[in-house]
């Protein structure tokens, strides 16, 4: 799931499947399908406790979340359009197709 918004990460982690996409994601976790999520959020949102807890929940369920120091990081508020060009599409696709786990040397 990329790019994943603040809202998507939080809803997904808490089982709120109010859209078809979230329903598919929620069910896919139980099937053991390799899922890679790459949040695209600003620092004001990524520093919130609910977001941090949601990322941890998804990781606990086996979702590879490319986010944090040495991975893909949040951006300052108002700079998303500048940051979008660097989005790690290739890394996310490679991990999803190979079922791999992110390590800093991977990307």
C-alpha positions in Angstrom: 0.0 0.0 0.0 1.8 3.0 -1.2 1.7 5.8 -0.7 -0.3 5.3 2.5 -1.9 8.2 4.3 -2.1 8.9 8.0 -5.8 7.9 7.8 -5.1 4.7 5.9 -2.4 3.5 8.2 -4.6 4.2 11.3 -7.8 2.7 9.9 -6.0 -0.4 8.6 -4.2 -1.1 11.9 -7.4 -0.8 13.8 -9.6 -3.0 11.5 -11.7 -0.2 10.1 -12.4 -1.5 6.6 -14.8 1.2 5.4 -13.5 1.2 1.8 -13.0 -1.7 -0.6 -9.2 -1.1 -0.5 -9.0 -1.3 3.3 -11.2 -4.4 3.3 -8.8 -6.2 0.8 -5.8 -5.1 2.9 -7.3 -6.2 6.1 -8.2 -9.7 4.8 -4.9 -10.1 2.9 -2.9 -9.9 6.2 -4.6 -13.1 7.4 -3.8 -14.9 4.1 -0.1 -14.3 4.6 0.2 -12.3 1.4 3.4 -10.2 1.4 2.3 -6.6 2.0 4.5 -3.6 1.9 3.3 -0.3 3.2 5.0 3.0 2.7 3.4 5.9 4.7 3.6 9.4 3.1 3.0 11.7 6.1 4.4 14.9 7.5 6.3 15.0 10.7 3.4 16.5 12.6 1.3 13.4 11.8 4.1 10.8 12.1 5.0 12.1 15.6 1.5 11.4 16.9 1.1 8.4 19.2 -1.8 6.8 17.3 0.3 6.7 14.1 3.3 5.2 15.9 1.1 2.6 17.5 -0.6 1.8 14.2 2.8 1.3 12.4 3.8 -1.1 15.2 0.5 -3.0 15.0 0.9 -3.5 11.3 4.5 -4.7 11.7 3.4 -7.1 14.5 0.9 -8.6 12.0 3.7 -9.2 9.4 3.2 -6.1 7.2 6.5 -4.7 6.0 6.3 -1.0 6.8 9.1 1.0 5.1 9.2 3.9 7.6 11.6 5.3 10.1 15.3 6.2 10.4 17.4 4.7 7.7 14.2 3.9 5.7 11.6 6.3 4.3 11.0 9.2 6.6 8.3 11.8 7.1 8.7 15.3 5.7 8.1 18.7 7.2 4.5 20.0 6.8 3.9 21.7 3.5 6.8 20.0 1.7 5.0 16.8 0.5 5.0 17.9 -3.2 8.8 18.4 -3.1 9.3 15.0 -1.3 7.0 13.0 -3.7 9.7 12.7 -6.4 11.9 10.7 -4.1 9.1 8.2 -3.1 10.6 4.7 -2.9 8.4 3.0 -5.5 11.1 0.6 -6.7 12.0 -0.6 -3.2 8.3 -1.2 -2.3 7.7 -3.1 -5.5 10.8 -5.2 -5.1 9.9 -6.1 -1.5 6.4 -7.0 -2.4 7.3 -9.2 -5.3 10.1 -10.9 -3.4 8.3 -11.2 0.0 11.4 -9.7 1.6 12.0 -7.7 4.7 13.4 -4.2 4.6 17.0 -3.7 5.7 18.8 -0.4 5.3 21.2 -1.9 2.8 18.1 -2.8 0.6 17.4 0.7 -0.4 
